[in-house]
Structures are given as structure tokens and as C-alpha cells.
């Protein structure tokens, strides 16, 4: 059953308010699981791309991670960059509640991403003794392209990373909303799949994906330092993800579909 846009925005507003009211424990556990599931999906996409020599194949199957975490009702900070702003626009929650969710979930993502990065490193390289498989080489190359390549561009590299992050989270947050456009699981899956496939196929930057991908690449031999990772990718990409979700999804859809706020 199709749910029209104004009802989607109303549902998203209610969901955002509920997410803001979660306990820190629930935010942390759900954030850890989300990052881990996205790490699984990223590893699968890299593996499939290396096996087929087609990045498009990897992009086609990558959305499995977003589908799993969404159907489980987990916490994904990039989606929350839009969802939690809707009740704030209606003055239902305070900025402090928004920041609490974003910070707790983000730190949980760091733990989840690093955890799965280490496990995949052990599994793919036999504990660091076998680094020659094509999917290992592809992953390390991607990690370099997401950090060293930007560093070589200087300030322009920061701008490129930021813009790619804006474009990415415009699609990711749209997927969070489109998941509400159907009452059926099949409809939800298809609706979510489309924008997630789009951003991944176009090579845009997702901060939570990078919390797995870049440290995994470092573990597998990419010549990338922690400073390279955070300065040239994680920080500008996180800021870009916030802008993309807040402006082009939460802001635009609220502006055109949300009911006028009641005044007392």
C-alpha cells in the first residue's frame, strides 16, 4: 500500500521524536549494530566488484546493509541527520536531544566500524599473512582514493570530499523517508534500494561506511595514517553528510509537505 508524501513526512516526524527519546544504551547498541551491518554490506560490495571487475555489481548489492538495519529499526546517524530535524522544526524536541543522539550514535558507529574492520581483516587475510587476493587489493585502493587522493589535491580535496558527502546523504536520508512510503516489506525494500544504489554506484562519500572501509584498508596495508583518514575524509564527509540530510531532505520535504505548526 502506497503512503503519500505528506503522510511520510508526518510519520518521519514521529519517528524522529522517538529516536530523540531513546536511552543512551539503546542508541549505542543500535548504532553499533548499524555500523557493523553496513560494514558487512561494504565488504560484500568490494568482494563482488573484485570478482566481477564491475563496481556497478557491488553497488547493486550494497543496499542489503541499509535494508537490514532499517527493518530492524536501528540507529544510523546519517539518516538521523534528517529524521531528528523534523520534530525540531515542529518544536517537539530540543537541539540538545538532537546532539545527544548524533554524538552517541556516531561514537557507537566508530566502535562498530572498527570492530567489523578487524574481523574482516582477519578473515580476508588469514590474520595478515595473505594479502594478495583481488578483493583485498581493491579495498586498499579504495581506502587510498578516499584519503591520499584528496590530500594530494590540498584544500580542493576537502571541498570535493564535502560535496560528495552532501550528494551521498541526500540519497541516504531520502531512503530513510522512502522506507515509510509502503506498508509492505517488499515495497519498503524496493523504495530503499533505489537511492542507496544510486549514491554507492556514483562513488559518493558516506561517513559510516568509511568508518569500516578506511580502517579495514589501513589494516590490510593501505599507506594511510589515522590523521589522513580523519583530516581528508572523516571530518569533511561527516559535515557534508549533515548538510545533505538537513538541507535537501529534512528541510526541503518539511518546507513543502509538513503541516503548519500550531501556535498557542
Secondary structure, 3 states (H helix, E strand, C coil): CECCHHHHHHHHHHHHHHHHCCCHHHHHHHHHHHHHHHHHHHHHHHHHHHHHCCHHHHHHHHCHHHHHHHHCCCCCHHHHHHHHHHHHHCCCCCHHHHHHHHHHHHHHHHHHHHHHHHHHHHHHHCCCCCCCCHHHHHHHHHHHHCCHHHHHHCHHHHHHHHHHHHHHHHHHHHHHHHCCCECCHHHHHHHHHHHHHHHHHCCCCCHHHHHHHHHHHHHCCCCCCHHHHHHHHHHHHHHHHHHHHHHHHHHHHHHHHCCCCCCC
